[in-house]
Amino acid sequence: KPDRVRYVDYAYERGGTANLFMLFAPLEGWRLVERFEWHYTPKHGSWLDMAETELSVLSRQCLNRRIGDKENLEAEVKAWQAYRNKHNAKADWHFSNQTARVKLKHLYPAI
């Protein structure tokens, strides 16, 4: 049984921890808040972009041909995944943090 539960919330507007206090008594709500490890994804520049990119690579490198049955499909995807992991495939980001703040200024809050 894990001590903490990691929770990734991609829709920050849902209210996060406040919902637990609306649903449960204060002590139980606080116990649950402490049990979770909360992670919020950015409102802009979605984390789904990373998943989309990886699925695109999978599609181009592995799924660009007919694969006759489920077993072969699973074997091909596992082999592709093992290769990517073994060779530490990385995303090639086009922006440094500083460059992104200039080019994507409209996405960053004014401080």
N, C-alpha and C positions, 0 to 999 in steps of 0.2 A: 504494500500500500504506500503510495508516494506521500511524502510530507507536504509537498506543495504541488499545486496544479498550475501549469503554465497556460494562460489564456491569452490568445491573440485576438484582439478586437479590431476588425477592419472597418467598423462603422462607429466611430467615436461618438456620434450624435445619440446613440442609444442610451446614454446615461451612465454606463459603466457601473461603478460601485454603488451609486445612489440607488439603483434598482434593488440591490440586496437589502437596503435599509427600508425600502418601501414594502418589500415582501415579507421580511422577517422582523422579529423583535430585535431591539438594538444590540443586545449581547450576541445573539445568534448571527445577526448581520455582520458584526465586527469580527466574529470568529471566522466567518466565510471570507471576508475581505482579507484577513491575515493568511488564510490558507492558499489563496490564489496569488500567482505571480503575474501581474497585469502587464501586457505589452500592447501598445496602440500603434497601428500603422499610420503613416502620414496621410493627411487628407489629399495631398497632391503628390504625383509621382508614385502611384500605387505599387505596392509590393507585388501585385498580380503581374506587373510588367516583367518581373524576373521569371515567374513561372511561365508566362507566355513565351518569353525568349527561349527558355529551356525546351519547352514543347516544340517550338519551331525548329530548333536544332535536332531534336529527336526525329521529327517528321522528315527533315531533309537528309539526315545521315542514316537513318535506320528504317523508316517506314515509307520510303520512296519507291516501294515495289510491292507486288502482291505477296502476301504471306498466307499460306493456305489454311492454317488452323490455329486455334487458340494456344495450343501447346508451343508451337513454333514461334508464335508472336511473343509469348511470355519469355521464351528462351532468348530470342533476339533482343528484346528490350533489356533483359537482365545482363546480357553480354555487353550491350551498348553502355548501360549504366556503370558496370564494373570498369570498363575501359575509361569512361569519363572520370570516374572517381580515382582510378589508379594514376591517371595523368594530370590530376588536379586541374581540371578544366575551370577556367575563370572567365568572368564577364569582362569585356574590354570596354570600360566606361569611357565615354568621349569627353567628359567634363571632369576637371578637378573640382574640389569643393568651391574654391575661389572663383573659377570660371563659371560654374553653375550659378553662383550668387549674382554674377553680372548678367549673364544671358537669360536667366530665368528669374529676374528680379521680381516680376509680378507674382511669383509663387511664394516668395519669402515675406514674412511679416516685417513691417517697418519697426525698427527699434529706436 
